[in-house]
């Protein structure tokens, strides 16, 4: 419906301006067309998996191509996009639980 | 007794504005039907013409099927439109995670630094059973994504003036968008029976200008 987008048109610039003036950018996980419904459980879980897969992949590619250098896979910047998404979407208690499971090697997901 | 007590709250979001308009519009249709039908009923009972010989009339059957169909579609289409509009989320700037507990709400803001707090009912006499110790700040005129979940049983997070009611289900994240175009303090109460203290876990949302919201975030640095 047009009225919501109209509200957006005249309100979004204020939001952006306000955040610019104070050097603080309001930014959150964007709408993901894979999860268009009310139920967002998978979005949170998926971004958690994506983040860990990505770090694994990054780490692996680092081993393959830069075996001699001592760059860590975790410092690969694009991976941290997924980390931002899952921190925005997942309750902290879930992330804590999964991290504990990862440490213990009992995490059920396929990373 | 004022109208505020029997009508809906003043809207605080474009969605609620549309919901109120839709409510008034469908009430208009309903009262028109009620008046027309009662007029004909009284009219038919009070006159002396009796159509006792009519066994079949295809035309009248067709008319009294088509007219209600058309009227119903005039209610159904805007209703569906609103239903889908309420699910829509346009480029959110902020995500607020709302977690229901027995019997309090806790909130998490993780877009910047990790902000986490619990919100218990406070014993204030100003608004009995509605005030909380930590209210939830939300920037005004800003697309906000609300994620509700629960750590134990079903709860439901509600702010009536914004047209928001979303179940908090354990193990599931439910999303709803919030866009408030009015600043102020808005109240709600848990709307899913969740145990003994179900009535004592109110919700307070402070809609504040975005600059104030950013300064609030900065206090956590």
Interface residues (C-beta under 8 A of the other chain):
Chain A: X1 X3 X4 X5 X7 X8 X11 X12 X14 X15 X18 X19 X21 X22 X24 X26 X27 X28 X29 X30 X31 X37 X38 X39 X40 X41 X43 X44 X84 X87 X88 X89 X90 X91 X92 X93
Chain B: X14 X15 X17 X18 X81 X85 X87 X88 X89 X90 X91 X92 X93 X94 X95 X97 X99 X108 X110 X111 X112 X114 X116 X139 X141 X142 X143 X145 X147 X149 X151 X166 X171 X172 X173 X174 X175 X176 X179 X181 X209 X210 X211 X214 X215 X217 X218
